[in-house]
Amino acid sequence: MLNRLITACHECDLLVKRQSVAYGEKGCCPRCGNRLYEPKRDSVNKCMAMAISGLILIIPANLLPLMTMEVLGRSEQDTLISGVIALYKEDYWFVALLVLLAGSLVPLLKLLLMLFVTACLKMNRRPQTLPWLFRFYHEVDTWGMIEVYMLAILVSAVKLLDLANIVPGVGLYCFAGLLLTTVLLSINLDEERFWEMIETDANS
Amino acid sequence: MTFSKFGNGHADTIMSGIITLAKEGMLPLSVLVFIASILVPLLKIIGLLFLLLSIQGRWNVGPHHRTILYRIIEFVGRWSMLDIFVITILVALVDLGAIAQIIPGAGATAFGAVVILTMLAARKFDSRLIWDNTND
């Protein structure tokens, strides 16, 4: 009952009286300014849509060439996975593992978790593992670094531009689309609402 | 990493790259690389140390500013992976056998470890501790 009236700020632990906040507004902690809640319209539906489109895009984004380098009549292609393999072959397994995790496995895991959680909420199923899975999503969130990878593609393209001819590949467009869906997903994710839904139906 | 072009290889460290850029008259760019690759990771570690010391020593200096500092440290962490990703792409792309080849160096592993460890450190830090000794 108490947790319906009071929230603890997760950044400074101040207890704050709950207030209803309209769409487009946000409630901030009066002491440290941390955002406490920011309701989003239709959060579950939008997140589910983004998770599905992300899952469709992530396969070609990983496997199709991001860009092709043409120099002296030879051309060399780069996919996300081929970079990892190249590093592994040079015996840099630690760096290869890092790139594999941050560039493709964690984003994939995030999308799968999001799809599962939203599907459960939509179909009114509350399996025991649901809170754990959503918390896991939150934990894993920072380790998916698609936007950093996108910038890295741009940086390396600029670096090679005066040495060779760089042609963007199909994978790059899929990757850009994947980036867009993950950004839209995190914008539309209303964690407060998700937790509320996970909690309420588990009790009743 | 080592970049060999037509068989003449030379190894590049982050610092040597910055010096080359500065020598070629691209001072602003070299400053940018210096900030992004050396200064930011260093400041991140120093910033975290400062936060931890301030809590241990119960210094009552601006919890507001310290919270902002913490948020910056946490936000900036993942962007340091940029260098690692660039190396990955270059290694895969520039593989033309004898003509030109890029081989990663031991620095890459160390740099990756720095990024991961500082990110873990920032995540494990409990921002609530900043506010524990304040009375407002």
Interface residues (C-beta under 8 A of the other chain):
Chain A: E11 C12 D13 L14 R31 C32 G33 N34 L66 M67 M69 V71 L72 R74 E76 Q77 D78 T79 S82 G83 V84 I85 A86 L87 E90 Y92 F94 V95 A96 L98 V99 A102 G103 T142 M145 V148 Y149 L151 A152 I153 V155 S156 K159 L160 L163
Chain B: P63 H64 T67 G77 R78 W79 M81 L82 I84 F85 V86 I87 T88 I89 L90 V91 A92 L93 V94 D95 L96 I99 A100 I103 P104 A108 T109 G112 A113 I116 M119 R123 S127 R128 I130 W131 D132 D136
